[in-house]
Amino acid sequence: MKDNGQADKAERKKCEHLLAFLRDLNRCRDLDSLAQAILEHAIALVPQAQSGSFLVLNEEEGVFEYRAAVGWDLARLSRIKIPKDCIVQRK
């Protein structure tokens, strides 16, 4: 069981991470940089995660497009369009 000092330190660390995340989001000026910031923070939170990607629905074309990536070549991924009908949706 953690003592109060350890619990306070863990809680402070969570708050510092949240503050850093919010600061990064506040610096984002477009969808791509926002997606990249969210993805990087998400990967940092998942133990053993080394890569990931962020898809956004392009409503006009009806396809999902890669807008951010870590551990993958975004230039190559951005050429791939995934029809929204191909994405599994669970209700």
TORFI-50184 format. One record per atom (N, C-alpha, C): residue in three letters; atom name; x, y, z. Coordinates in pm, whole numbers, m for minus. Example, Ala and Ser with C-alpha at 12.3 -4.5 7.8 and 13.67 -1.06 7.14 Angstrom:
<recs>
[rec 'ALA', 'N', [1319, m569, 780]]
[rec 'ALA', 'CA', [1230, m450, 780]]
[rec 'ALA', 'C', [1320, m330, 780]]
[rec 'SER', 'N', [1285, m225, 708]]
[rec 'SER', 'CA', [1367, m106, 714]]
[rec 'SER', 'C', [1290, 3, 787]]
</recs>
This chain:
<recs>
[rec 'MET', 'N', [84, m118, 0]]
[rec 'MET', 'CA', [0, 0, 0]]
[rec 'MET', 'C', [88, 124, 0]]
[rec 'LYS', 'N', [52, 223, m78]]
[rec 'LYS', 'CA', [130, 346, m85]]
[rec 'LYS', 'C', [102, 432, 38]]
[rec 'ASP', 'N', [207, 498, 87]]
[rec 'ASP', 'CA', [184, 594, 194]]
[rec 'ASP', 'C', [138, 725, 131]]
[rec 'ASN', 'N', [99, 820, 214]]
[rec 'ASN', 'CA', [46, 947, 162]]
[rec 'ASN', 'C', [147, 1021, 75]]
[rec 'GLY', 'N', [275, 1015, 110]]
[rec 'GLY', 'CA', [379, 1081, 31]]
[rec 'GLY', 'C', [388, 1025, m109]]
[rec 'GLN', 'N', [384, 892, m120]]
[rec 'GLN', 'CA', [390, 828, m251]]
[rec 'GLN', 'C', [264, 857, m332]]
[rec 'ALA', 'N', [149, 855, m265]]
[rec 'ALA', 'CA', [23, 883, m334]]
[rec 'ALA', 'C', [22, 1027, m385]]
[rec 'ASP', 'N', [70, 1120, m302]]
[rec 'ASP', 'CA', [77, 1260, m344]]
[rec 'ASP', 'C', [171, 1277, m463]]
[rec 'LYS', 'N', [284, 1207, m459]]
[rec 'LYS', 'CA', [381, 1216, m568]]
[rec 'LYS', 'C', [322, 1160, m697]]
[rec 'ALA', 'N', [250, 1049, m689]]
[rec 'ALA', 'CA', [187, 989, m806]]
[rec 'ALA', 'C', [79, 1081, m862]]
[rec 'GLU', 'N', [2, 1141, m773]]
[rec 'GLU', 'CA', [m103, 1233, m817]]
[rec 'GLU', 'C', [m43, 1358, m881]]
[rec 'ARG', 'N', [65, 1408, m827]]
[rec 'ARG', 'CA', [133, 1525, m882]]
[rec 'ARG', 'C', [187, 1493, m1022]]
[rec 'LYS', 'N', [241, 1371, m1036]]
[rec 'LYS', 'CA', [295, 1331, m1167]]
[rec 'LYS', 'C', [183, 1323, m1271]]
[rec 'LYS', 'N', [66, 1270, m1233]]
[rec 'LYS', 'CA', [m48, 1266, m1325]]
[rec 'LYS', 'C', [m89, 1406, m1367]]
[rec 'CYS', 'N', [m93, 1497, m1271]]
[rec 'CYS', 'CA', [m131, 1636, m1301]]
[rec 'CYS', 'C', [m29, 1701, m1394]]
[rec 'GLU', 'N', [100, 1673, m1373]]
[rec 'GLU', 'CA', [204, 1729, m1460]]
[rec 'GLU', 'C', [189, 1677, m1602]]
[rec 'HIS', 'N', [157, 1548, m1616]]
[rec 'HIS', 'CA', [137, 1491, m1750]]
[rec 'HIS', 'C', [15, 1552, m1817]]
[rec 'LEU', 'N', [m92, 1569, m1741]]
[rec 'LEU', 'CA', [m213, 1629, m1796]]
[rec 'LEU', 'C', [m187, 1773, m1839]]
[rec 'LEU', 'N', [m115, 1847, m1757]]
[rec 'LEU', 'CA', [m83, 1986, m1790]]
[rec 'LEU', 'C', [3, 1994, m1917]]
[rec 'ALA', 'N', [101, 1906, m1929]]
[rec 'ALA', 'CA', [185, 1902, m2049]]
[rec 'ALA', 'C', [101, 1869, m2172]]
[rec 'PHE', 'N', [9, 1775, m2158]]
[rec 'PHE', 'CA', [m80, 1737, m2268]]
[rec 'PHE', 'C', [m165, 1857, m2312]]
[rec 'LEU', 'N', [m225, 1925, m2215]]
[rec 'LEU', 'CA', [m309, 2041, m2247]]
[rec 'LEU', 'C', [m229, 2154, m2309]]
[rec 'ARG', 'N', [m107, 2175, m2263]]
[rec 'ARG', 'CA', [m21, 2277, m2323]]
[rec 'ARG', 'C', [10, 2243, m2469]]
[rec 'ASP', 'N', [41, 2115, m2494]]
[rec 'ASP', 'CA', [69, 2073, m2632]]
[rec 'ASP', 'C', [m54, 2094, m2721]]
[rec 'LEU', 'N', [m170, 2059, m2670]]
[rec 'LEU', 'CA', [m292, 2078, m2749]]
[rec 'LEU', 'C', [m316, 2225, m2778]]
[rec 'ASN', 'N', [m289, 2308, m2681]]
[rec 'ASN', 'CA', [m310, 2452, m2697]]
[rec 'ASN', 'C', [m219, 2512, m2805]]
[rec 'ARG', 'N', [m104, 2451, m2828]]
[rec 'ARG', 'CA', [m10, 2499, m2930]]
[rec 'ARG', 'C', [m51, 2458, m3072]]
[rec 'CYS', 'N', [m138, 2360, m3083]]
[rec 'CYS', 'CA', [m177, 2308, m3214]]
[rec 'CYS', 'C', [m264, 2408, m3288]]
[rec 'ARG', 'N', [m231, 2429, m3414]]
[rec 'ARG', 'CA', [m304, 2527, m3495]]
[rec 'ARG', 'C', [m380, 2464, m3611]]
[rec 'ASP', 'N', [m367, 2333, m3627]]
[rec 'ASP', 'CA', [m440, 2266, m3735]]
[rec 'ASP', 'C', [m468, 2121, m3693]]
[rec 'LEU', 'N', [m553, 2056, m3770]]
[rec 'LEU', 'CA', [m595, 1921, m3737]]
[rec 'LEU', 'C', [m479, 1823, m3733]]
[rec 'ASP', 'N', [m387, 1834, m3827]]
[rec 'ASP', 'CA', [m275, 1740, m3832]]
[rec 'ASP', 'C', [m185, 1750, m3709]]
[rec 'SER', 'N', [m154, 1871, m3665]]
[rec 'SER', 'CA', [m69, 1885, m3547]]
[rec 'SER', 'C', [m145, 1842, m3422]]
[rec 'LEU', 'N', [m276, 1865, m3417]]
[rec 'LEU', 'CA', [m357, 1820, m3305]]
[rec 'LEU', 'C', [m359, 1667, m3299]]
[rec 'ALA', 'N', [m381, 1603, m3413]]
[rec 'ALA', 'CA', [m383, 1457, m3419]]
[rec 'ALA', 'C', [m248, 1399, m3376]]
[rec 'GLN', 'N', [m139, 1461, m3420]]
[rec 'GLN', 'CA', [m6, 1413, m3384]]
[rec 'GLN', 'C', [17, 1426, m3234]]
[rec 'ALA', 'N', [m23, 1538, m3175]]
[rec 'ALA', 'CA', [m5, 1558, m3031]]
[rec 'ALA', 'C', [m86, 1456, m2951]]
[rec 'ILE', 'N', [m210, 1434, m2989]]
[rec 'ILE', 'CA', [m294, 1336, m2920]]
[rec 'ILE', 'C', [m233, 1197, m2930]]
[rec 'LEU', 'N', [m190, 1161, m3049]]
[rec 'LEU', 'CA', [m132, 1028, m3072]]
[rec 'LEU', 'C', [m6, 1008, m2989]]
[rec 'GLU', 'N', [82, 1106, m2989]]
[rec 'GLU', 'CA', [207, 1093, m2914]]
[rec 'GLU', 'C', [181, 1078, m2764]]
[rec 'HIS', 'N', [87, 1153, m2711]]
[rec 'HIS', 'CA', [55, 1141, m2569]]
[rec 'HIS', 'C', [m11, 1006, m2540]]
[rec 'ALA', 'N', [m98, 961, m2628]]
[rec 'ALA', 'CA', [m163, 831, m2609]]
[rec 'ALA', 'C', [m60, 718, m2607]]
[rec 'ILE', 'N', [34, 722, m2698]]
[rec 'ILE', 'CA', [137, 618, m2703]]
[rec 'ILE', 'C', [222, 621, m2577]]
[rec 'ALA', 'N', [251, 740, m2527]]
[rec 'ALA', 'CA', [330, 751, m2404]]
[rec 'ALA', 'C', [257, 690, m2285]]
[rec 'LEU', 'N', [125, 687, m2287]]
[rec 'LEU', 'CA', [47, 633, m2176]]
[rec 'LEU', 'C', [32, 481, m2179]]
[rec 'VAL', 'N', [50, 423, m2296]]
[rec 'VAL', 'CA', [29, 279, m2311]]
[rec 'VAL', 'C', [162, 207, m2295]]
[rec 'PRO', 'N', [174, 126, m2190]]
[rec 'PRO', 'CA', [300, 53, m2171]]
[rec 'PRO', 'C', [334, m31, m2294]]
[rec 'GLN', 'N', [459, m27, m2335]]
[rec 'GLN', 'CA', [512, m105, m2445]]
[rec 'GLN', 'C', [466, m59, m2583]]
[rec 'ALA', 'N', [383, 45, m2591]]
[rec 'ALA', 'CA', [341, 96, m2723]]
[rec 'ALA', 'C', [459, 163, m2791]]
[rec 'GLN', 'N', [477, 134, m2918]]
[rec 'GLN', 'CA', [588, 190, m2994]]
[rec 'GLN', 'C', [544, 261, m3120]]
[rec 'SER', 'N', [421, 236, m3163]]
[rec 'SER', 'CA', [374, 299, m3286]]
[rec 'SER', 'C', [222, 311, m3281]]
[rec 'GLY', 'N', [173, 394, m3371]]
[rec 'GLY', 'CA', [29, 412, m3381]]
[rec 'GLY', 'C', [m3, 505, m3495]]
[rec 'SER', 'N', [m131, 516, m3525]]
[rec 'SER', 'CA', [m174, 607, m3631]]
[rec 'SER', 'C', [m309, 666, m3592]]
[rec 'PHE', 'N', [m342, 776, m3657]]
[rec 'PHE', 'CA', [m463, 851, m3627]]
[rec 'PHE', 'C', [m539, 872, m3757]]
[rec 'LEU', 'N', [m658, 817, m3763]]
[rec 'LEU', 'CA', [m744, 829, m3882]]
[rec 'LEU', 'C', [m853, 933, m3858]]
[rec 'VAL', 'N', [m885, 1008, m3962]]
[rec 'VAL', 'CA', [m992, 1107, m3956]]
[rec 'VAL', 'C', [m1087, 1082, m4073]]
[rec 'LEU', 'N', [m1216, 1091, m4045]]
[rec 'LEU', 'CA', [m1316, 1071, m4150]]
[rec 'LEU', 'C', [m1327, 1196, m4236]]
[rec 'ASN', 'N', [m1305, 1179, m4365]]
[rec 'ASN', 'CA', [m1330, 1284, m4463]]
[rec 'ASN', 'C', [m1473, 1264, m4509]]
[rec 'GLU', 'N', [m1564, 1344, m4453]]
[rec 'GLU', 'CA', [m1707, 1327, m4480]]
[rec 'GLU', 'C', [m1741, 1348, m4628]]
[rec 'GLU', 'N', [m1673, 1441, m4693]]
[rec 'GLU', 'CA', [m1703, 1470, m4834]]
[rec 'GLU', 'C', [m1676, 1351, m4924]]
[rec 'GLU', 'N', [m1565, 1281, m4897]]
[rec 'GLU', 'CA', [m1528, 1166, m4981]]
[rec 'GLU', 'C', [m1577, 1034, m4923]]
[rec 'GLY', 'N', [m1620, 1034, m4798]]
[rec 'GLY', 'CA', [m1667, 911, m4735]]
[rec 'GLY', 'C', [m1555, 812, m4707]]
[rec 'VAL', 'N', [m1435, 865, m4677]]
[rec 'VAL', 'CA', [m1320, 779, m4650]]
[rec 'VAL', 'C', [m1247, 827, m4524]]
[rec 'PHE', 'N', [m1179, 733, m4460]]
[rec 'PHE', 'CA', [m1090, 768, m4351]]
[rec 'PHE', 'C', [m951, 793, m4408]]
[rec 'GLU', 'N', [m884, 895, m4355]]
[rec 'GLU', 'CA', [m751, 932, m4401]]
[rec 'GLU', 'C', [m656, 935, m4282]]
[rec 'TYR', 'N', [m534, 891, m4306]]
[rec 'TYR', 'CA', [m431, 898, m4202]]
[rec 'TYR', 'C', [m386, 1043, m4188]]
[rec 'ARG', 'N', [m389, 1095, m4066]]
[rec 'ARG', 'CA', [m350, 1234, m4043]]
[rec 'ARG', 'C', [m231, 1247, m3949]]
[rec 'ALA', 'N', [m197, 1138, m3878]]
[rec 'ALA', 'CA', [m81, 1140, m3789]]
[rec 'ALA', 'C', [m31, 997, m3773]]
[rec 'ALA', 'N', [99, 984, m3745]]
[rec 'ALA', 'CA', [157, 851, m3725]]
[rec 'ALA', 'C', [284, 862, m3643]]
[rec 'VAL', 'N', [305, 759, m3564]]
[rec 'VAL', 'CA', [430, 743, m3490]]
[rec 'VAL', 'C', [479, 602, m3521]]
[rec 'GLY', 'N', [603, 591, m3565]]
[rec 'GLY', 'CA', [658, 460, m3598]]
[rec 'GLY', 'C', [620, 411, m3737]]
[rec 'TRP', 'N', [553, 494, m3814]]
[rec 'TRP', 'CA', [513, 462, m3950]]
[rec 'TRP', 'C', [547, 580, m4040]]
[rec 'ASP', 'N', [556, 556, m4169]]
[rec 'ASP', 'CA', [585, 662, m4266]]
[rec 'ASP', 'C', [453, 730, m4304]]
[rec 'LEU', 'N', [428, 847, m4245]]
[rec 'LEU', 'CA', [303, 917, m4270]]
[rec 'LEU', 'C', [287, 956, m4416]]
[rec 'ALA', 'N', [396, 988, m4483]]
[rec 'ALA', 'CA', [386, 1024, m4625]]
[rec 'ALA', 'C', [328, 908, m4707]]
[rec 'ARG', 'N', [368, 787, m4673]]
[rec 'ARG', 'CA', [313, 671, m4744]]
[rec 'ARG', 'C', [170, 640, m4700]]
[rec 'LEU', 'N', [147, 648, m4569]]
[rec 'LEU', 'CA', [12, 620, m4518]]
[rec 'LEU', 'C', [m90, 719, m4571]]
[rec 'SER', 'N', [m50, 844, m4590]]
[rec 'SER', 'CA', [m146, 948, m4630]]
[rec 'SER', 'C', [m200, 925, m4771]]
[rec 'ARG', 'N', [m136, 838, m4847]]
[rec 'ARG', 'CA', [m188, 804, m4980]]
[rec 'ARG', 'C', [m299, 700, m4974]]
[rec 'ILE', 'N', [m317, 639, m4856]]
[rec 'ILE', 'CA', [m418, 535, m4839]]
[rec 'ILE', 'C', [m548, 597, m4791]]
[rec 'LYS', 'N', [m656, 563, m4858]]
[rec 'LYS', 'CA', [m790, 607, m4819]]
[rec 'LYS', 'C', [m871, 482, m4786]]
[rec 'ILE', 'N', [m935, 480, m4672]]
[rec 'ILE', 'CA', [m1013, 363, m4631]]
[rec 'ILE', 'C', [m1162, 400, m4634]]
[rec 'PRO', 'N', [m1237, 335, m4722]]
[rec 'PRO', 'CA', [m1381, 365, m4726]]
[rec 'PRO', 'C', [m1445, 343, m4589]]
[rec 'LYS', 'N', [m1532, 436, m4551]]
[rec 'LYS', 'CA', [m1590, 425, m4417]]
[rec 'LYS', 'C', [m1672, 298, m4400]]
[rec 'ASP', 'N', [m1719, 240, m4509]]
[rec 'ASP', 'CA', [m1794, 114, m4502]]
[rec 'ASP', 'C', [m1705, m3, m4460]]
[rec 'CYS', 'N', [m1573, 13, m4477]]
[rec 'CYS', 'CA', [m1479, m95, m4445]]
[rec 'CYS', 'C', [m1438, m94, m4297]]
[rec 'ILE', 'N', [m1472, 11, m4226]]
[rec 'ILE', 'CA', [m1437, 20, m4085]]
[rec 'ILE', 'C', [m1545, m48, m4003]]
[rec 'VAL', 'N', [m1505, m135, m3914]]
[rec 'VAL', 'CA', [m1600, m207, m3830]]
[rec 'VAL', 'C', [m1655, m111, m3725]]
[rec 'GLN', 'N', [m1786, m104, m3719]]
[rec 'GLN', 'CA', [m1852, m20, m3620]]
[rec 'GLN', 'C', [m1940, m109, m3534]]
[rec 'ARG', 'N', [m1923, m94, m3404]]
[rec 'ARG', 'CA', [m2003, m173, m3311]]
[rec 'ARG', 'C', [m2096, m80, m3236]]
[rec 'LYS', 'N', [m2215, m127, m3217]]
[rec 'LYS', 'CA', [m2313, m45, m3145]]
[rec 'LYS', 'C', [m2343, m103, m3010]]
</recs>
